[in-house]
Amino acid sequence: MTDVTFNPKSVDGTEQDGAEKSRQQKASTVEIAPPDVIEPSPQLTPEEAEQARKRYLLRRFWISARRYWGRGGDKLAWPCSIGLLTMICMNVGFQYGINRWNRGIFDAIERHDAGTVYYLSAVFVPLVLGSVALVTAQVYVRMMIQRRWRSWLTKTVITRWLANGRYYQLNLIGGDHKNPEARISEDLRIATEAPVDFIAGVISAFLSASTFIVVLWTIGGALTLPLAGSTITIPGFLVVTAVLYAVITSTVIAVIGRHFVQVSEVKNQVEAELRYTLTRVRENGESIALLGGEEEERSDLDKTFSNVLRQWALLARQHMRTTFVSHGSMLIAPVVPLLLCAPKFLAGGMTLGEVMQAASAFAIVQTAFGWLVDNYPRLADWNACARRVASLMMSLDGLERAEQSDALGRIKHGETEGNAILNLNDLSVTLDDGTAVVKETQVEIAPGERVLVAGESGSGKSTLVRAISGLWPWGHGSVDFHGDRRLFMLPQRPYIPSGTLRRAVAYPRAADSWTPEEIKNALAKVGLDYLSEKLEEDAPWDQTLSGGEKQRLAFARLLLHAPDIIVLDEATSALDEKSQDSMMETIIDELPTATIISVAHRAELEAFHSRKITLERREGGAKLVSDIDLAQRKGRRNLILRVLDNRR
């Protein structure tokens, strides 16, 4: 979660023009409306319901993915696709040319015709060069389609994921959307690469099979065999053999690899869980080290990695079975046509060139028919990845439907009337299932007020400020801001982006939004002047800075952005009391007209606020139980502090 939410102005505080708003709204709603969810029939068994769910997931993936070729998709999608199809057809033509060349060269060798052999040797060079050029161009165009399709779909998913804080809201709702970063990066890559390979492979296999079946039928003719004192004639015996051979191998691979999809899907899931666990250890390294939790983390990692190894073992068995069939087929296929053609060749019914042409055509047909055998593992892997991407899409669909519907209740956001800078009008905050967290809160905050939100842990204070900032959507009532004011939120754990320290201080604006002197001045005011000489240093600041330094850095950001409304959610929890007082005094002195809303447990913070509202946890949702004025208490506290300083 970022530190800042602005409403209703842009980052630089200027009103966005209509065209820019329209562009951003269009980008954030690439899909006009999320598709309706098709619930499985209650009459289905659990196994049948699961299969229906998986079929729907694939359908859901294609609903979004196919729009790459539709209106609003990539302008090069159709030209590249048509170009790829054309090159596949031309390459089949070159295959046929090389197949005819095989017949001619071996017939010439059989006749000892040196002139024809030399001529065909010269012809072979342009045939090979043309085929190589076509295949190379085909690879380039195919990979271009994969790259552009992945780019388009990734941007589409990321746009929906980032819109309206959904990336944060996914953490608050149930559903199959764990590790969205792995689904967007790795699973979506496979989900867009594999279909292009499959479609190109199927088209090439179909054209090759159609072309060379005609060759086999023409060359092989009929085969007459003696049987019980009579004869039996098999028309197109080479074609019949090729089809039977392919049917047998494909059936065997389908039977022995029927669990391939399920095993591959589970393998991808446990791999993602391992990456997630390792990432959490890295991100929370300091806490783990201080608590001495290495053994517990090692135990958890060992357990997760054991699941990975177990699934890889199951996947290895599936690969072994399919490899047994595919490799055996690869060894046997070239021999079968030679054995079938041998009787006719020995009887003088076929020339050597025809035998070699038939053997070459049979191998091509067998390769085409054996496409499933060779690609079944990848097809299974694609199924698993496409479903994981679709699961994330479905969770985003649910959030988007909730935004467009009042079925669960949505907190409304508008503009205040009169002099109030912020109004909470009958505001109730709920979970995504309708469970109340905060109920019926009515608060009006004037410009320049400093309001402290207090209450016991679990009373909904942080949830309330997230609703105010727009991150928490579920509930009733409204949050109204003054129309020309900006809001800045500081969470308990400030976000420190990667890159230079200057970028970290300026975030979410660009690093060059302020001069180095302005940034150094802000750091000095929050007690981080010793970092001023490291502004351009690119280091892992998120790991380098302490919790207190991160919170001080967040206050430096606050001074640079100078917002109108400041929301502090335990933003000084990592600071000692003296540092906390210094931060609050700095903010009040530097931004005297800013409205401050603070969530905190420390009673000492009352001295820096003019008003205190208290939430009390109750059955059916926390309620506002008191709203008191603190204006006089600050003077007494400052007097006490001055007396103590004089005594020191």
Secondary structure as UniProt FT lines:
FT   TURN            11..12
FT   HELIX           18..28
FT   TURN            42..43
FT   HELIX           46..65
FT   HELIX           66..69
FT   TURN            71..72
FT   TURN            75..76
FT   HELIX           77..111
FT   HELIX           114..162
FT   HELIX           163..165
FT   HELIX           166..169
FT   HELIX           170..172
FT   HELIX           180..182
FT   HELIX           183..187
FT   HELIX           188..220
FT   STRAND          222..227
FT   TURN            228..229
FT   STRAND          230..235
FT   HELIX           237..256
FT   TURN            257..259
FT   HELIX           260..283
FT   HELIX           285..291
FT   HELIX           294..332
FT   TURN            333..334
FT   HELIX           335..346
FT   TURN            347..348
FT   HELIX           352..369
FT   HELIX           371..404
FT   STRAND          412..415
FT   TURN            418..419
FT   STRAND          422..430
FT   TURN            432..433
FT   STRAND          436..445
FT   TURN            447..448
FT   STRAND          450..454
FT   TURN            457..458
FT   HELIX           461..469
FT   STRAND          474..481
FT   TURN            483..484
FT   STRAND          487..490
FT   HELIX           501..506
FT   TURN            507..508
FT   HELIX           511..513
FT   HELIX           516..525
FT   TURN            526..527
FT   HELIX           529..534
FT   TURN            535..536
FT   HELIX           541..544
FT   HELIX           547..561
FT   STRAND          565..569
FT   TURN            571..574
FT   HELIX           577..590
FT   TURN            592..593
FT   STRAND          595..599
FT   HELIX           603..608
FT   STRAND          611..616
FT   TURN            619..620
FT   STRAND          622..629
FT   HELIX           631..647
//
